[in-house]
Each structure stands twice: as structure tokens, then as C-alpha cells.
């Protein structure tokens, strides 16, 4: 199937590792020019160079702390000067938390609000004007199953991802008249460095069998009985970027191996 994405321009936050990098590669495979944004400039530039060489597209790696408005503005300016704007925005930057509501300080709440919600707002405000000039675009926001079905150890993550899910619906309603489709994706168990690092820490005092720990998590949480790879999730993102998904707008899609409890 031709996804009709050739020569489009995509901006991917958190694009130098894990899910973001898998999305960037998936889009590049469809001949999309990609702009990777992340805090580590060296790694981001290196990954962009590898994508350019592997897929024959234009790829750019930009240093960006998405919690800083000036960094977001700098990325938007560079994209405008280099490509004349973007057709696709993937708001992927984010990370898990670990706290209780009673003990988490205000500055921790603020940081993750800026990371998961305000970054999406700021990037959308910065890139939508060019999408309007280009007569359409796609914005995909990477939230989490925790937006609907929370995990007890990370209330800040749960709350900010739930806000991102609602933001996606509101933004979709606001922009559909400009032919800009906004959707939200709520992944379940995706095998990223965050999961492996946490598993290694948890099992460090009990023999260090972190693989067995993750297998147990998968059996307990997901009826499919395993974690997904970032590439499996990326395939879904790439499809939603395509005109082949032209009737998909304002929705939240779960890619979770059956984890979501529909009664929740």
C-alpha cells in the first residue's frame, strides 16, 4: 500500500531513541523528510545522519528541551527556514514518574506538565501556521494507557497523560476545519529503555533476572502476553500520518495488546 507520504516533512520530539526514533525511521522508510528533536544534541545529530544515509531522505537532528519555550521556537524557526514548515508533528517526548500525590513537590508537577502538555501546545502553536499554508497536516500525540487506566506509582504521569488525551480532542475540534487531523495514541507495554532500566533496578537485589521480571509483567498486564517493540507501535503512527487514515480524527487509539479494561 502506498501511504502517499513521499516528500512530506515530519517533526518528532523525543526522536533520538526508543519510540520516537522508531517513528522517525518508519516515516523515513516512506520517504518522509524528518526532523528529530531531543535534549542530547550529539546523539540526535548522529541518529539523523544514519537515517539520511539509510533511507535517502533529508534528516535533521536538533537539540531541544521541549520544556523550554525558547527551544521550541528555535526548532520551529529552523524547520521554517529549511523546509518551509512541517506537514506532520509527532509529540512524543516524555518520561515516566515515581511519587505519591501527598509527597510530590509543586516543581515536579510543573516539570511534567510542561513536558507532557505544554510542549504539545507550544509545538502545535509554532507549526500549525505553516500547516495551514500547506493546506493540511497531521498532529499525533503520544500519551499512554495510563491516561485511562492509571498505575499507582506514577500519579503525575497518569494525570498529565490524561490531560494530553483531552487536549488532543480539543485541538482536533479546533483544527479540523484547516484539514489538520489530530489524534492521540495510548500505548501499553512497549519495550523501551525505561522499562528495562526499571526492571534491572527492581531485580538488582534478587538475582538480577530482569528479563523474567518483564515477562511476568507482560503475562499479568497484557492478554497478548508480551511487550510490543517500538517498531510495532511506530507502524501504527505512520499509518495515522497518512492520507489513507483520512477519516481518523479527534480519537484516541489504544495499542496495548488487550491490556485496557473496557469497564474502567
Number of C-alpha atoms within 10 A of each C-alpha: 4 9 15 14 21 16 15 19 24 27 29 23 28 25 30 28 18 18 25 26 25 22 28 30 26 22 28 27 18 19 19 25 27 29 25 28 30 23 18 15 16 13 17 24 21 14 22 26 16 13 23 18 12 12 18 14 21 19 24 22 25 25 19 23 19 27 21 14 15 13 17 24 18 15 23 23 15 15 21 15 10 11 13 16 25 26 27 26 26 25 26 25 25 19 11 13 15 11 15 13 11 6 7 13 11 8 9 13 18 14 14 22 20 20 20 27 24 20 24 28 16 19 22 19 13 19 25 23 15 18 22 17 12 15 12 20 28 26 29 24 25 26 31 27 22 21 21 18 15 17 12 11 14 16 21 22 26 23 19 24 27 23 16 24 25 17 20 29 17 13 18 22 15 14 19 16 11 16 16 23 29 29 24 27 24 21 22 23 23 22 17 15 12 12 15 15 11 13 19 17 13 14 15 12 9 9 8 14 14 20 13 12 16 20 13 13 16 21 14 12 18 17 13 13 17 20 20 19 15 20 19 15 20 21 15 15 24 22 16 24 27 20 16 14 13 14 9 16 21 22 16 21 17 17 20 23 19 14 20 20 8 8 4 7
